[in-house]
Amino acid sequence: MLDGDVDNLDISVGNLITTFDGGVKYFDGVIKYFDGRVKSFGDGIKCFDGRVKSFGDGIKCLDGRVKVFDDGIKCFDGGVKAFDGGIKCLDGRVKSFGDGIKCLDGRVKSFDDGIKCFDGRVKTFDDGIKCRDGGIKTFDGGIKCFDGRVKVFDGRIKTCESRTPTLESAEVKLAECSDLLCLRPSVDQSGAQVSRRK
């Protein structure tokens, strides 16, 4: 083997060793990088475990909230049931009120009919009063007329009595006066006057 070949072999071996050392360093770097990633993954796992624990606590809290919500729903259902009962009671009261209104309307109509009947009776009574007043007025007029005739008759009697000295002449004059007033008095067989207004 020549010296040049030995030198070349040494160079080649040196390069190979240098390359191997570089590969080892690179591998060490890869190992360190992988360790860092493993550590980060472990930290991530711990963080995830914490999150899982927090999630479990959240689930427990949510279960408590759900239970509270269920209790609220039951309470609300009881309130709805009580409200439905109140609505039914109110419907019954409204129906009773409606029946009462109908009954009241009937009573009001009967009262109105009674008022109309009473008004008719009052009008009839007023008409009767007017008729009575008219009759009384007519009767009063008749009385006045009769009183006037009586006064005239009495005046004629007094005149006849003052002018006739005898009963015979007075009776003749009285007959004349009676003819005028259509109130001729009757005379009995003896010639005496039966009735005469004094």
C-alpha positions as CSV (number, residue, x, y, z in Angstrom):
1,M,0.0,0.0,0.0
2,L,1.3,3.4,-0.9
3,D,1.6,6.3,1.5
4,G,-0.8,8.3,-0.6
5,D,-3.4,5.6,-0.3
6,V,-2.8,5.5,3.5
7,D,-3.3,9.2,3.6
8,N,-6.5,9.0,1.6
9,L,-7.7,6.2,3.8
10,D,-7.0,8.3,6.9
11,I,-8.8,11.2,5.3
12,S,-11.7,9.0,4.5
13,V,-11.9,7.5,8.0
14,G,-11.6,11.0,9.5
15,N,-14.4,12.2,7.3
16,L,-16.4,9.1,8.2
17,I,-15.8,9.7,11.9
18,T,-16.6,13.4,11.6
19,T,-19.8,12.5,9.7
20,F,-20.7,9.9,12.4
21,D,-20.0,12.5,15.2
22,G,-22.3,14.9,13.3
23,G,-25.0,12.3,13.1
24,V,-24.6,11.5,16.8
25,K,-24.9,15.2,17.6
26,Y,-27.9,15.4,15.3
27,F,-29.4,12.4,17.0
28,D,-28.7,13.8,20.4
29,G,-30.5,17.0,19.2
30,V,-33.4,14.9,18.0
31,I,-33.5,13.1,21.3
32,K,-33.5,16.3,23.2
33,Y,-36.2,17.8,21.0
34,F,-38.2,14.6,21.4
35,D,-37.7,14.8,25.2
36,G,-38.9,18.4,25.1
37,R,-42.0,17.3,23.2
38,V,-42.6,14.4,25.6
39,K,-42.3,16.8,28.5
40,S,-44.7,19.2,26.7
41,F,-47.0,16.3,26.0
42,G,-46.8,15.3,29.7
43,D,-47.6,18.9,30.7
44,G,-50.4,18.8,28.2
45,I,-51.7,15.5,29.7
46,K,-51.5,17.1,33.2
47,C,-53.3,20.2,31.9
48,F,-55.9,17.9,30.2
49,D,-56.3,16.0,33.4
50,G,-56.9,19.3,35.2
51,R,-59.4,20.2,32.5
52,V,-61.0,16.8,32.8
53,K,-61.3,17.3,36.6
54,S,-62.7,20.7,36.0
55,F,-65.1,19.3,33.5
56,G,-66.1,16.6,36.0
57,D,-66.7,19.3,38.6
58,G,-68.6,21.3,35.9
59,I,-70.7,18.1,35.2
60,K,-71.4,17.8,38.9
61,C,-72.3,21.5,39.1
62,L,-74.5,21.0,36.0
63,D,-76.2,18.0,37.6
64,G,-76.9,20.2,40.7
65,R,-78.2,22.9,38.4
66,V,-80.3,20.3,36.5
67,K,-81.7,19.1,39.8
68,V,-82.5,22.6,40.9
69,F,-84.1,23.2,37.4
70,D,-86.1,20.0,37.8
71,D,-87.3,21.1,41.2
72,G,-88.2,24.5,39.7
73,I,-90.1,22.7,36.9
74,K,-92.0,20.6,39.5
75,C,-92.8,23.8,41.4
76,F,-93.9,25.5,38.1
77,D,-96.1,22.5,37.3
78,G,-97.7,22.8,40.7
79,G,-98.2,26.5,40.0
80,V,-99.7,25.8,36.6
81,K,-102.0,23.2,38.1
82,A,-103.1,25.7,40.8
83,F,-103.5,28.3,38.0
84,D,-105.7,25.9,36.0
85,G,-107.8,25.2,39.1
86,G,-108.1,29.0,39.5
87,I,-109.1,29.4,35.9
88,K,-111.8,26.7,36.2
89,C,-113.1,28.3,39.4
90,L,-113.1,31.7,37.6
91,D,-114.9,30.1,34.6
92,G,-117.6,28.9,37.1
93,R,-117.8,32.3,38.7
94,V,-118.1,33.9,35.2
95,K,-120.8,31.5,34.2
96,S,-122.7,32.2,37.5
97,F,-122.1,36.0,36.8
98,G,-123.5,35.5,33.3
99,D,-126.6,33.7,34.6
100,G,-127.0,36.5,37.2
101,I,-126.8,39.1,34.5
102,K,-129.4,37.3,32.5
103,C,-131.6,37.0,35.5
104,L,-131.0,40.7,36.3
105,D,-131.9,41.6,32.7
106,G,-135.2,39.7,33.1
107,R,-135.9,41.5,36.3
108,V,-135.0,44.8,34.7
109,K,-137.3,44.0,31.8
110,S,-140.1,43.1,34.2
111,F,-139.5,46.3,36.1
112,D,-139.6,48.3,32.9
113,D,-142.8,46.6,31.9
114,G,-144.2,47.4,35.4
115,I,-143.1,51.0,35.0
116,K,-144.8,51.2,31.6
117,C,-148.0,49.7,33.1
118,F,-147.8,52.1,36.0
119,D,-147.3,55.0,33.6
120,G,-150.4,53.8,31.7
121,R,-152.4,53.6,35.0
122,V,-151.1,57.1,36.0
123,K,-152.1,58.5,32.5
124,T,-155.6,56.8,32.9
125,F,-155.8,58.3,36.4
126,D,-154.8,61.7,35.1
127,D,-157.4,61.5,32.3
128,G,-159.9,60.5,34.9
129,I,-158.9,63.5,37.1
130,K,-159.3,65.7,34.0
131,C,-162.6,64.2,33.2
132,R,-163.7,64.6,36.8
133,D,-162.5,68.2,36.9
134,G,-164.5,68.8,33.7
135,G,-167.6,67.2,35.2
136,I,-167.2,69.2,38.4
137,K,-166.7,72.3,36.4
138,T,-169.9,71.5,34.4
139,F,-171.7,70.6,37.6
140,D,-170.6,73.9,39.2
141,G,-171.9,75.7,36.1
142,G,-175.2,73.8,36.4
143,I,-175.4,74.7,40.1
144,K,-174.7,78.4,39.4
145,C,-177.3,78.3,36.6
146,F,-179.8,76.6,38.9
147,D,-179.1,79.1,41.7
148,G,-179.6,81.9,39.2
149,R,-182.9,80.4,38.2
150,V,-183.9,80.0,41.8
151,K,-183.0,83.6,42.5
152,V,-185.1,84.7,39.6
153,F,-187.9,82.4,40.7
154,D,-187.7,83.8,44.3
155,G,-187.7,87.3,42.9
156,R,-190.8,86.6,40.9
157,I,-192.5,85.1,43.9
158,K,-191.7,88.1,46.0
159,T,-192.9,90.3,43.2
160,C,-196.1,88.4,42.8
161,E,-196.7,88.4,46.6
162,S,-196.2,92.1,46.8
163,R,-198.4,92.9,43.8
164,T,-201.3,90.5,44.5
165,P,-203.5,91.2,47.6
166,T,-205.3,87.9,47.5
167,L,-204.1,84.3,47.4
168,E,-205.9,83.7,44.1
169,S,-204.1,86.5,42.3
170,A,-200.8,85.4,43.8
171,E,-201.4,81.9,42.5
172,V,-202.2,83.2,39.0
173,K,-199.0,85.2,39.0
174,L,-197.1,82.2,40.4
175,A,-198.4,80.0,37.6
176,E,-197.2,82.6,35.1
177,C,-193.7,82.6,36.7
178,S,-193.6,78.8,36.9
179,D,-194.4,78.7,33.1
180,L,-191.4,80.9,32.5
181,L,-189.0,78.8,34.6
182,C,-190.5,75.4,33.5
183,L,-190.9,74.8,37.2
184,R,-194.8,75.0,37.5
185,P,-195.8,73.8,41.0
186,S,-198.6,71.2,41.4
187,V,-201.9,72.2,43.1
188,D,-204.2,69.8,45.0
189,Q,-208.0,69.6,44.6
190,S,-208.5,72.3,47.3
191,G,-206.5,74.7,45.2
192,A,-203.6,74.8,47.7
193,Q,-200.0,74.7,46.4
194,V,-198.3,71.5,47.3
195,S,-194.7,72.6,46.9
196,R,-193.1,75.9,46.5
197,R,-189.6,77.1,47.0
198,K,-189.3,79.8,49.6
